[in-house]
């Protein structure tokens, strides 16, 4: 096992131990809060928490746009970890990173689902949705209340750390995704390293992955991207 994989597993163990044993205690109204956030009953809930909760639903979609292509040549089922990430975030992504092998190629054809994940339109839609949530939360949110809840509520505390973890882990999949599309490490690579908004911009501009039975030559992919 490589040092990188060991690091992912150690990070997963450390994050799990902290979340369940060292984070602030769970609050009695946590389930009620989650239910209200999920059903849109947002009255009297800090807009920062509303924004964060909904962005935590967008981040797994961002990862899905890479994982379902990365998983084509993997021994582990990427779809399983991607699906689980909608409920547990980085707790599902980290094990996948610890099990996957480098995969700069893509073979086979895309079905309707993969075409949707590969679409720039989806990237643009996710970017607009995230931007609206950020503006709503930052403009209307109560930071003092958020900090207080972060210090006293395990749900808010761990969700915030999970958000940071997912933002920081994205570059680990970026290089292979660009290679599959024949994209060199140009300006879009560095833009994609910007937490949250960078990956969204990348999804909105990345070269489409052509349906083929073999990996696409870099010059053909790059020509597609430039067009």
Secondary structure, 3 states (H helix, E strand, C coil): CCHHHHHHHHHHHHHHHHHHHHCCCCCCCHHHHHHHHHHCCCCCCCHHHHHHHHHHHHHHHHHHHHHHHHHHHCCCCHHHHHHHHHHHCHHHHHHHHHHCCCCCCCCECCCHHHHHHCCHHHHHHHHHHHHHHHHHHHHHCCHHHHHHHHHHCHHHHHHHHHHHHHHHHCHHHHHHHHHHCCCCCCHHHHHHCCCCHHHHHHHHHCCCCCCECCCCCHHHHHHHHHC
